[in-house]
């Protein structure tokens, strides 16, 4: 897996999850818990700006 940094602390969350899965391949509960924690900020952003996302989708879907 190519990574742009050499230090483990500077990796993004996706690379960190992949690295964690390589270290502990059979700990599915821990991997799912880490994935859920990684998804929480994006879910919060989506629900915070949901009306803008939906507005953009409906404006883009109009045929004009």
VMD Tcl script that draws the C-alpha trace (Angstrom):
set ca {
  {0.00 0.00 0.00}
  {1.66 3.26 -1.08}
  {1.61 5.95 1.58}
  {2.90 9.50 1.27}
  {4.29 9.66 4.81}
  {6.71 7.53 6.74}
  {5.23 8.08 10.19}
  {2.23 6.15 11.46}
  {0.89 9.24 13.27}
  {0.49 11.23 10.03}
  {-1.60 8.66 8.13}
  {-5.21 9.38 7.31}
  {-8.01 7.31 8.81}
  {-8.41 4.99 5.81}
  {-4.72 4.06 5.80}
  {-4.85 3.63 9.57}
  {-7.76 1.21 9.31}
  {-5.96 -0.75 6.62}
  {-2.82 -0.88 8.76}
  {-4.87 -1.99 11.76}
  {-6.45 -4.76 9.69}
  {-2.99 -5.96 8.60}
  {-1.81 -6.06 12.22}
  {-4.92 -7.81 13.60}
  {-6.58 -9.64 10.70}
  {-9.19 -11.57 12.70}
  {-10.41 -8.83 15.07}
  {-13.51 -7.92 13.09}
  {-15.31 -6.34 16.04}
  {-12.45 -3.89 16.63}
  {-12.18 -3.08 12.92}
  {-15.94 -2.43 12.69}
  {-15.84 -0.26 15.82}
  {-12.98 1.79 14.37}
  {-14.82 2.10 11.04}
  {-17.94 3.31 12.81}
  {-15.95 5.90 14.74}
  {-14.33 7.03 11.50}
  {-17.75 7.44 9.85}
  {-19.36 9.48 12.65}
  {-17.87 12.89 11.65}
  {-19.08 12.47 8.05}
  {-22.56 11.47 9.24}
  {-22.70 14.57 11.46}
  {-21.65 16.78 8.53}
  {-24.29 15.20 6.30}
  {-27.12 15.72 8.77}
  {-25.95 19.24 9.54}
  {-26.03 20.25 5.86}
  {-28.72 17.82 4.67}
  {-31.01 20.52 3.31}
  {-28.19 21.90 1.15}
  {-27.29 18.46 -0.19}
  {-30.89 17.70 -1.08}
  {-31.37 21.15 -2.59}
  {-28.32 20.60 -4.81}
  {-29.61 17.21 -5.91}
  {-33.06 18.52 -6.81}
  {-31.69 21.55 -8.66}
  {-29.36 19.32 -10.65}
  {-32.19 16.92 -11.48}
  {-34.47 19.55 -13.02}
  {-34.71 19.40 -16.75}
  {-34.77 22.81 -18.21}
}
mol new
graphics top color blue
foreach p $ca { graphics top sphere $p radius 0.5 }
foreach p [lrange $ca 0 end-1] q [lrange $ca 1 end] { graphics top cylinder $p $q radius 0.2 }
display resetview
